[in-house]
C-alpha cells in the first residue's frame, strides 16, 4: 500500500508540470491571437474609416435635404474632425497609399461631387466640392476610443451638418 502512494506522488508532480506548461502555452496562444486581431482591426480601420465617411458625405451631397446615419468606432490614437470643406482623419501610421485610397474613393463618387485627397504619415484629409463649389461642414471633432452614431445631413446646396452621439 505504501508503495502505491509513493508512485502516485511521483506521477502527480510531472502531471502538474505538464498541466502548467499547457496552461502557459494556451495563455500565450490566446495573447498572440488577440494581438493579431487588434493589428488586423487597425489595418481595416485605416482603409474603412475614410471610405465609410466619404460614402456617407457623398450620399448626402447627392441627395439634397437627406440624411445618412452611420456608426463608427475610433480606436486609440484616432480622431476625426469636420470643418470648412474638409474631413481630417488623424491616425498614426496610416499605412494607406494615396493612389489606392484615391481609386477607392473615386469608385464611390458621383460626377457632381469632386474631392481632393491629401495623405501624410498620420493624417488623411479629404476636401469636398459640389459642382465645383466648396462644400461647407459644421465644426465638429470626434475623439478616440468611442463609438459614434453620426447623422450627416445635406441642409441646402453645398452645406453639410454632422451631428454625433457617443
C-alpha positions as YAML, in Angstrom:
chain: A
units: angstrom
residues:
- id: 1
  name: UNK
  ca: [0.00, 0.00, 0.00]
- id: 2
  name: UNK
  ca: [2.78, 2.35, 0.91]
- id: 3
  name: UNK
  ca: [4.39, 1.70, -2.47]
- id: 4
  name: UNK
  ca: [1.25, 2.87, -4.38]
- id: 5
  name: UNK
  ca: [1.15, 6.17, -2.50]
- id: 6
  name: UNK
  ca: [4.72, 6.96, -3.46]
- id: 7
  name: UNK
  ca: [4.05, 6.18, -7.11]
- id: 8
  name: UNK
  ca: [1.02, 8.43, -7.14]
- id: 9
  name: UNK
  ca: [3.01, 11.26, -5.60]
- id: 10
  name: UNK
  ca: [5.78, 10.86, -8.11]
- id: 11
  name: UNK
  ca: [3.34, 10.76, -11.01]
- id: 12
  name: UNK
  ca: [1.48, 13.84, -9.74]
- id: 13
  name: UNK
  ca: [4.50, 16.18, -10.00]
- id: 14
  name: UNK
  ca: [5.04, 15.53, -13.75]
- id: 15
  name: UNK
  ca: [1.30, 15.92, -14.32]
- id: 16
  name: UNK
  ca: [1.31, 19.26, -12.52]
- id: 17
  name: UNK
  ca: [4.27, 20.39, -14.63]
- id: 18
  name: UNK
  ca: [2.58, 19.21, -17.83]
- id: 19
  name: UNK
  ca: [-0.66, 20.96, -16.85]
- id: 20
  name: UNK
  ca: [1.27, 24.17, -16.08]
- id: 21
  name: UNK
  ca: [3.02, 24.05, -19.46]
- id: 22
  name: UNK
  ca: [-0.31, 23.53, -21.24]
- id: 23
  name: UNK
  ca: [-1.91, 26.46, -19.39]
- id: 24
  name: UNK
  ca: [1.02, 28.76, -20.17]
- id: 25
  name: UNK
  ca: [1.06, 27.71, -23.83]
- id: 26
  name: UNK
  ca: [-2.70, 28.32, -24.08]
- id: 27
  name: UNK
  ca: [-2.36, 31.78, -22.49]
- id: 28
  name: UNK
  ca: [0.46, 32.71, -24.86]
- id: 29
  name: UNK
  ca: [-1.51, 31.49, -27.89]
- id: 30
  name: UNK
  ca: [-4.56, 33.48, -26.75]
- id: 31
  name: UNK
  ca: [-2.44, 36.61, -26.24]
- id: 32
  name: UNK
  ca: [-0.89, 36.19, -29.68]
- id: 33
  name: UNK
  ca: [-4.33, 35.74, -31.29]
- id: 34
  name: UNK
  ca: [-5.65, 38.91, -29.61]
- id: 35
  name: UNK
  ca: [-2.61, 40.86, -30.77]
- id: 36
  name: UNK
  ca: [-3.14, 39.69, -34.35]
- id: 37
  name: UNK
  ca: [-6.85, 40.60, -34.22]
- id: 38
  name: UNK
  ca: [-6.00, 44.05, -32.87]
- id: 39
  name: UNK
  ca: [-3.48, 44.60, -35.67]
- id: 40
  name: UNK
  ca: [-5.98, 43.42, -38.30]
- id: 41
  name: UNK
  ca: [-8.65, 45.73, -36.88]
- id: 42
  name: UNK
  ca: [-6.22, 48.65, -37.01]
- id: 43
  name: UNK
  ca: [-5.35, 47.93, -40.66]
- id: 44
  name: UNK
  ca: [-9.05, 47.52, -41.50]
- id: 45
  name: UNK
  ca: [-9.87, 50.83, -39.80]
- id: 46
  name: UNK
  ca: [-7.19, 52.66, -41.77]
- id: 47
  name: UNK
  ca: [-8.95, 51.92, -45.06]
- id: 48
  name: UNK
  ca: [-12.57, 51.50, -43.99]
- id: 49
  name: UNK
  ca: [-12.98, 54.68, -41.93]
- id: 50
  name: UNK
  ca: [-12.17, 57.11, -44.77]
- id: 51
  name: UNK
  ca: [-14.32, 55.11, -47.21]
- id: 52
  name: UNK
  ca: [-17.27, 54.94, -44.80]
- id: 53
  name: UNK
  ca: [-17.18, 58.67, -44.06]
- id: 54
  name: UNK
  ca: [-16.71, 59.52, -47.75]
- id: 55
  name: UNK
  ca: [-19.63, 57.35, -48.82]
- id: 56
  name: UNK
  ca: [-21.91, 58.99, -46.24]
- id: 57
  name: UNK
  ca: [-20.90, 62.52, -47.26]
- id: 58
  name: UNK
  ca: [-21.24, 61.79, -50.98]
- id: 59
  name: UNK
  ca: [-24.65, 60.18, -50.46]
- id: 60
  name: UNK
  ca: [-25.87, 63.22, -48.51]
- id: 61
  name: UNK
  ca: [-24.49, 65.63, -51.12]
- id: 62
  name: UNK
  ca: [-26.01, 63.67, -53.97]
- id: 63
  name: UNK
  ca: [-29.47, 63.80, -52.37]
- id: 64
  name: UNK
  ca: [-30.14, 67.33, -51.06]
- id: 65
  name: UNK
  ca: [-32.17, 67.58, -47.84]
- id: 66
  name: UNK
  ca: [-31.42, 63.97, -46.97]
- id: 67
  name: UNK
  ca: [-29.68, 62.35, -44.01]
- id: 68
  name: UNK
  ca: [-27.30, 59.44, -43.76]
- id: 69
  name: UNK
  ca: [-26.84, 57.53, -40.50]
- id: 70
  name: UNK
  ca: [-23.63, 55.65, -39.79]
- id: 71
  name: UNK
  ca: [-21.91, 54.17, -36.75]
- id: 72
  name: UNK
  ca: [-18.15, 54.48, -36.46]
- id: 73
  name: UNK
  ca: [-15.63, 53.34, -33.89]
- id: 74
  name: UNK
  ca: [-12.50, 55.41, -33.40]
- id: 75
  name: UNK
  ca: [-9.73, 53.29, -31.89]
- id: 76
  name: UNK
  ca: [-6.98, 54.59, -29.65]
- id: 77
  name: UNK
  ca: [-4.96, 57.47, -31.14]
- id: 78
  name: UNK
  ca: [-7.61, 58.17, -33.84]
- id: 79
  name: UNK
  ca: [-9.59, 61.40, -34.27]
- id: 80
  name: UNK
  ca: [-11.82, 62.80, -36.97]
- id: 81
  name: UNK
  ca: [-12.58, 66.48, -37.48]
- id: 82
  name: UNK
  ca: [-15.06, 68.12, -39.81]
- id: 83
  name: UNK
  ca: [-14.74, 71.79, -40.72]
- id: 84
  name: UNK
  ca: [-14.59, 74.13, -43.69]
- id: 85
  name: UNK
  ca: [-14.86, 71.84, -46.67]
- id: 86
  name: UNK
  ca: [-12.67, 69.06, -45.23]
- id: 87
  name: UNK
  ca: [-12.73, 65.90, -43.22]
- id: 88
  name: UNK
  ca: [-9.42, 65.27, -41.47]
- id: 89
  name: UNK
  ca: [-8.75, 61.81, -40.10]
- id: 90
  name: UNK
  ca: [-5.85, 61.59, -37.64]
- id: 91
  name: UNK
  ca: [-4.42, 58.10, -37.26]
- id: 92
  name: UNK
  ca: [-0.84, 57.17, -36.51]
- id: 93
  name: UNK
  ca: [0.96, 55.36, -39.31]
- id: 94
  name: UNK
  ca: [-1.89, 55.46, -41.82]
- id: 95
  name: UNK
  ca: [-0.17, 52.84, -43.94]
- id: 96
  name: UNK
  ca: [-2.50, 53.63, -46.84]
- id: 97
  name: UNK
  ca: [-1.13, 54.72, -50.19]
- id: 98
  name: UNK
  ca: [-2.70, 57.85, -51.64]
- id: 99
  name: UNK
  ca: [-3.15, 56.18, -55.02]
- id: 100
  name: UNK
  ca: [-5.04, 53.19, -53.59]
- id: 101
  name: UNK
  ca: [-7.29, 55.33, -51.40]
- id: 102
  name: UNK
  ca: [-7.99, 57.78, -54.24]
- id: 103
  name: UNK
  ca: [-9.03, 54.91, -56.53]
- id: 104
  name: UNK
  ca: [-11.38, 53.54, -53.87]
- id: 105
  name: UNK
  ca: [-12.91, 56.97, -53.19]
- id: 106
  name: UNK
  ca: [-13.47, 57.64, -56.90]
- id: 107
  name: UNK
  ca: [-15.50, 54.43, -57.19]
- id: 108
  name: UNK
  ca: [-17.95, 55.86, -54.64]
- id: 109
  name: UNK
  ca: [-18.14, 59.39, -56.06]
- id: 110
  name: UNK
  ca: [-20.86, 60.58, -58.48]
- id: 111
  name: UNK
  ca: [-19.88, 63.04, -61.20]
- id: 112
  name: UNK
  ca: [-21.37, 66.13, -59.46]
- id: 113
  name: UNK
  ca: [-19.13, 65.65, -56.42]
- id: 114
  name: UNK
  ca: [-15.37, 66.09, -56.57]
- id: 115
  name: UNK
  ca: [-12.71, 65.88, -53.90]
- id: 116
  name: UNK
  ca: [-9.03, 66.43, -53.25]
- id: 117
  name: UNK
  ca: [-7.11, 63.96, -51.14]
- id: 118
  name: UNK
  ca: [-4.01, 64.53, -49.04]
- id: 119
  name: UNK
  ca: [-2.34, 61.59, -47.29]
- id: 120
  name: UNK
  ca: [0.54, 62.06, -44.85]
- id: 121
  name: UNK
  ca: [2.11, 59.72, -42.33]
- id: 122
  name: UNK
  ca: [-0.53, 60.49, -39.67]
- id: 123
  name: UNK
  ca: [-3.45, 62.17, -41.46]
- id: 124
  name: UNK
  ca: [-5.87, 61.72, -44.31]
- id: 125
  name: UNK
  ca: [-7.56, 64.92, -45.45]
- id: 126
  name: UNK
  ca: [-10.44, 64.93, -47.93]
- id: 127
  name: UNK
  ca: [-11.76, 68.27, -49.27]
- id: 128
  name: UNK
  ca: [-15.16, 68.22, -50.98]
- id: 129
  name: UNK
  ca: [-16.67, 70.20, -53.85]
- id: 130
  name: UNK
  ca: [-20.17, 70.03, -55.30]
- id: 131
  name: UNK
  ca: [-20.33, 71.14, -58.94]
- id: 132
  name: UNK
  ca: [-17.01, 72.96, -58.47]
- id: 133
  name: UNK
  ca: [-18.02, 74.90, -55.32]
- id: 134
  name: UNK
  ca: [-16.58, 74.05, -51.89]
- id: 135
  name: UNK
  ca: [-18.85, 72.15, -49.53]
- id: 136
  name: UNK
  ca: [-19.33, 73.58, -46.04]
- id: 137
  name: UNK
  ca: [-19.20, 71.34, -42.92]
- id: 138
  name: UNK
  ca: [-20.05, 72.44, -39.40]
- id: 139
  name: UNK
  ca: [-17.10, 72.29, -36.99]
- id: 140
  name: UNK
  ca: [-17.08, 69.02, -35.02]
- id: 141
  name: UNK
  ca: [-14.36, 66.74, -33.67]
- id: 142
  name: UNK
  ca: [-14.68, 63.07, -32.80]
- id: 143
  name: UNK
  ca: [-12.20, 61.63, -30.31]
- id: 144
  name: UNK
  ca: [-10.54, 58.27, -29.74]
- id: 145
  name: UNK
  ca: [-11.88, 55.11, -28.05]
- id: 146
  name: UNK
  ca: [-15.51, 55.98, -28.72]
- id: 147
  name: UNK
  ca: [-18.34, 54.58, -30.81]
- id: 148
  name: UNK
  ca: [-20.28, 57.37, -32.52]
- id: 149
  name: UNK
  ca: [-23.68, 57.43, -34.17]
- id: 150
  name: UNK
  ca: [-23.29, 60.06, -36.88]
- id: 151
  name: UNK
  ca: [-26.03, 61.83, -38.78]
- id: 152
  name: UNK
  ca: [-24.76, 63.52, -41.91]
- id: 153
  name: UNK
  ca: [-27.40, 65.85, -43.33]
- id: 154
  name: UNK
  ca: [-27.46, 67.90, -46.51]
- id: 155
  name: UNK
  ca: [-29.28, 71.07, -45.44]
- id: 156
  name: UNK
  ca: [-29.06, 73.08, -48.61]
- id: 157
  name: UNK
  ca: [-26.80, 73.33, -51.59]
- id: 158
  name: UNK
  ca: [-23.16, 72.79, -50.51]
- id: 159
  name: UNK
  ca: [-23.93, 72.66, -46.76]
- id: 160
  name: UNK
  ca: [-23.47, 69.52, -44.67]
- id: 161
  name: UNK
  ca: [-24.35, 69.26, -40.99]
- id: 162
  name: UNK
  ca: [-22.70, 66.50, -39.00]
- id: 163
  name: UNK
  ca: [-24.16, 65.57, -35.63]
- id: 164
  name: UNK
  ca: [-22.60, 62.94, -33.39]
- id: 165
  name: UNK
  ca: [-23.87, 61.00, -30.42]
- id: 166
  name: UNK
  ca: [-21.41, 58.91, -28.40]
...
